[in-house]
Amino acid sequence: MSMLKQVFGSKYNDEQLVSAVEQAIADDPLLQDTTAIMVASKKGIIELTGKMRSDREKERTESVIRTKLNTTNLEFDQLVNHITVT
């Protein structure tokens, strides 16, 4: 571990990122079955996996997440959407 990281900590709080993303998905009334979405974060890279019913839901999910993260001022590096449409 680098000396800077030991002193100042990580730039990203992956646990808070995952929690905020999961909450944003759960709170949106237009998203139907969000239990099939898995959220992970490592070094500020948030990764979404799972299945949704339509491209519209997939896009809305990403939009809801970005809005939530921007309003909470949580720093993240990237949002990777690997959700598949079935």
Buried (B, 14 or more C-beta within 10 A) or exposed (E): EEEEEEEEEEEBBBEBBBBBBBEBBEEBEEBEEBEBBEBBBEEBBBBBBBEBEEEEBBEBBBEBBBEBBEEBEBEBBEBEBEBEEE
